[in-house]
Each structure stands twice: as C-alpha cells, then as structure tokens.
Amino acid sequence: MADAAAAAARRLRAFKRWMRAHGVVCSDALSLDVSDPLGVHVRAATPLRDGDLVATIPRGACLTPRTTGAAAAIEAAELGGCLALTVAVMYERAQGADSPWDAYLQLLPDCESVPLVWPAGEAECLLAGTELDKIVKQDKEFLCEDWKECIEPLMLSGELDVDPDDFSLEKYLSAKTLVSSRSFQIDSYHGSGMVPLADLFNHKTDCEHVHFTSASDASDSDGEEEEDDRSDASADDKPTTKNPTSSPPGSRANDEDLEIIIVRDVNEGEEVFLCCHHSVG
C-alpha cells in the first residue's frame, strides 16, 4: 500500500512538471488528490467562488487526432471521431517515455472499470438476464468490428511502426473506455480530444462546480448576463507558469487557451466536479 501511494505521488509530481512545460496553468486553489487507489480527485484547497478562473489549458497541449504523432496515418486511413482519438491514445501509450504526453498518460488508469472490459465470466455472472447484458454484448460486437476493419489494417500497414501487442483488441477496448468517459469535443479543428487536467475532474450531472470553456467565450461573456459566470509545498508542486517552454507537435500558435471556471461555490476540502457534458463552451 505504501509503495503504491509513493508511486502515485511520483506520477503526480511528474504530471505537474509536465503541465509547467506545456503551459497548463493550475491554480493553487485546486488540489490534486491521488490518495484513492481508484483514481484522482480534484479538491478545493481554499474556498472557491462563482466566476473564479482555476485553470487554463493550451489547445496544443491536448491529445487529439491533430496533435498526435500518428496524425498523418490517421488522416491517410480516413479515421474520424472517437475512433481517430482512440488510435491517438493507443499510439501515444505505445511510445512510452518518448511520447510528449507520457507523464499525463501515466496518471490515467489503464482503462475505466466498465462492463465492456470486465472479464467475460464476471460480466456473464453479474449481468446475466439484464438489459445491460444485451447492450454490452452488442457494443462489444460493434467495437470488435471496428478493430477488425480499421485498427488491425492500420497496424499491419506499417504506417505507425508499433508493436502489434500495443494495438491489440484488448488495448483498443481499454483506450476506448478512456476516450468514452474522459474526452471532450474541443473545436472543429481538433475534434474530440483528451484534455489534460480537465479530464481528472470526476463527473456529476446537474451539480457541477466548474465550466469548461475557451478564453474567447469567457471574455465575450464578461459583458453579458452572468449565466455561466493544487499543489504541494515542494518545488515540483508550485503553480504552473503561463509561458510554455515547449508544446506537443500539431499545436497552432493562434489557438486560444481553454479555461476552467467555477460556476458553483465550493467549500475548502470538498471535491470539485465537472458536468458529464463533454464539450467546450
């Protein structure tokens, strides 16, 4: 248990260094809690009030089909939507420490704990006779078809130069659970993407504390009606800087930052939730 906690703390420190290097600004008012083996919790380090800006994220720091090292292969294969993003996640995971997103990906679970990736015997036992059992089996059948028709040919083409094991059906399903539960629709250029920091917030429908938007949206709303109006003590845990020293490939200089803004007051120590509505704006 102690070893697991120490490893989680190291991954968090590495992620905070990654945020600084890529221009992701996280307010000291947010605390990233990795003490729960089941995942990260974002908590209020101080009281948060409606309208507080707590984070900014450059679009170029997001992992998307445009920014990934597999962008050319994805475009050549004419993949789009969540399928393209799933390939991007699989590819960057396969790169390990060579991926620009390695420290970020290390903080995510291998997969979400959903019936789609449960062991067959466990799913059969727990879901037998339910409507969910039929839905899960049907979804898995469709995803297997996607892998056979799109992922396997891409892997065998040699375009990506990856180990076949990194693009197996199992790895595809695991990556798919992350994309389904954590991705955001960013804009028309990037499409769906993984947004570091934003996707660490747990979800709560109709009771969210933060709103995810673009800098231009936020500035435009300043003159309108007010409708939608972390760190440790070590050097690694200081707030991130606003000037990125480097960006993953594929970013565009004129992209405006994404912003996370408080829309519901949060008391110190409470968890901060994001709505399940995965789109910017």
N, C-alpha and C positions, 0 to 999 in steps of 0.2 A: 504493500500500500504506500509506504514511504517512498519507494523507488518510483512508483507511478506518479506520485504527486510532484516529485523532483523533476521528472521528465516533462510533465505538463507545464511546470514553471519555466523550464528551459525553452520549451516551444513558444510560450507566451513572450518571453524576452526576445527571442529571435523574430517573432512577428512584429513586435514594437520597433525593433531596429529596421525591419523591412518597411514598415509604414513611414518612418522618417526618411528612408532612402527614396521612397516613391511618392513623397508629397502628400501622404494621407495624414490629415490633422485630426487628432482625437483629443477632445477637451479633458482636462484634469477632473472635470465634474463627472466623468464616466469611469467606472472601474470594471475591468475585465476579470471575472472570477472563474478560475479553472479548477476549483477545489472539488467540483462534482465530476465523478468519473463518467457520467453520462453526457457531459458537454459543457460548453462555455455559457456563462450567464453574464449579461451586462447589467450592472447595478449603478445606482446613483451614489456617487461619492459625497455629494453635497446636495441640498435641496435643488430641484430643477423646476423652472417655471415656464409657463407657456411663452413661446417665442424665442427661447434660448437656442442659439446655434451650438451644437455639441460636436459636430464633425464635418469635415469637407474631404471629398474623395475625387481625385482627378479621374476622368473617364479613361485615360490611358493606363491607369493602374488596375483597371478592371480586366478580368479574364473573359474575353469574348472571342467569337469566331474571327474577328478582325485583328485582334492583338496577339493571338496565339502564334507560336512558331509553325503551327500546322495550317495557317491561314490559306496558303496557296493550294495545298492539297484539298482542303475543304471546299474551296471555290471551284477547283477543277472537277471535283466529284459532284458539284451542284447540290451540296447538302445545305439545308437551311434550318431555321428554328431551333428547337431544343435538341434535335439530332446533331446539328452542327456544333452546338455548345458542348454536348456530351463528348463528342470527339475531341474538342479542345481540352476539356478537363482530363480525359484519358491520356492524351498526348503529353500534356504538361506533367502529369503524375509520372509518366514513363520516363521523363527526362531527369527525375530526381533532383539532385542538387544543382544541375545545370539549368533547370527551369527558372525563369525570372520570378515565378510565383511559388517557389518551393517552400519558403518559410510560412507563407499564407496557407498553402495546401496541407502542410504538416499539422496545422491547428484544427483542421476539419476532421470529422470521423471518416473511416473508410467508406461507410455507407450509412444511410438512415435506417433505423430499426422499423422497417415496414414489412408487411406480409410478402411483398414482391421478392425480397431477398431472404426470407426465412428458410431454414432447411425444409425440404419437401415433407418429411414426416411430421415436423412441428406444425406446419401450415395446415396439413391434412387433419391433424388431430384437433387443432383449435378452431378451425373454420368449417369443418365438415357440416354440410347441410344448411349453411347460411348463404344469403345472397352475396355477401362479400367474397365467399369462396369462389363463386362463379365469376365475379368481376376480376378478382386477382388472376385466376387462371386465364381468362380472356386477355387481360392486359399483358401477361407474360407471353402468351402466344403471339400477340402483335409485336412485342418487343423482340422476341426471337426472330421473327420475320424481318424486322428492321436490321437486326445484326447480320443476318444471313445475306440480305440483299444489298446492304450499304456498307456496313463496317468491315465485314470479312473481305470483300473485294478490295476495299481501300487498303487494308492491311497487307493483302497479298500482292498488291500492285508495286510495293516497294517505295511508294512516294514518301512514306513517313519514316522509313528506316527504324522501325521499332521491333522489340521482341514480341512475337505473336502472343505470348502469355499476357502482355500488358494490354492487349486488345481482345482478350477472350470474352466470351459471352458473360461470364461471371463479373469481369471488370466493367463491362458495359452496363450491366444492371446496377452495379454499385454506384457508378458515376451518375447513372440516370436518376437514382434516388436523391442525390445531392442537387442535381440540376432542377428536379421537380419541386424540391422543398425550399431551395435557397436562392435560386436565380431571380433576376429582375429584368423586366423589359426596359432597357436603358434609353434607346432612341432609334431612329430609323437607320442610322449608320451602323451602330454596333449590334443592334438587335438585342437578343437576350444575352445576359452576361452574369458572371459571378462577381459580386461587388464586395471586396474585402472590407471588413469591419461591419458594414451594413448587414451582411448575412450571418453575423454572430448573434444578432438580437433574436430572442425567441418570439414566437408569434402569438398574437391574441386578437381575435376578430372583434371589432367594435369597441375595444378597450385599449387601443394602442396609445403609447405615450409619445411616440416620435413619428414625424412625417418625413418621407424621403423625396427630395425634390432637386431641381437644378438651380444653380446660382441665379440664372436669369428669371426663373419662376419666382424665386424668393424676393428678388429686387422688385419685380413687377407687382408683387402682392403687397409691398410696403405701402403703396399709395392707395390701396383698395381696402375694402372692409376686412376686418380681422377674422376671416373664416377659418383659416388654417395657419391662422397665425401660429481616464483610468490610469490610473498609473500607480507604480510603486515608488519607493524612495531612491532606488538605485539609478545610476546614470542611464541604464538601458530603458528605464521606465519614465524618463522625462517626457513632457508632451512633444508630439512630433512637430517638425519645422514646416513652414508653409512653402519653402522653396525646395522642390525635388532636386536631388543630385543626379538622378537617372530615372528613366521610365522604361517599362517593358516595350518591346517592339510593337509597332502598329498604332501608337498613340498619335493624336493630331494636336498640333500646337494651339489651334483655335477652339478646342473643346473646352466648354465651361465646366467647372467643378460641380460635382453632385454634393448636396448638403443634407445633413440630418438635423432636423429642427424639432424641438419639444412642442407638442400640441396639447399636452395634458400634464398638470403638475405631478411631480414625483417626489416623494419624501426620501431623505437620506437613507441608504441601505436597501431600498426597495428595488426589485428588478424592473428594468426598463424594457417595455415590449414594443414590437413593430407589428403593424397590421399584416395579415396574410395577403393583402392585395399587392402583388409583386410588380409594380410599375413605378417609374419616376414621374413625379408631377403631382 
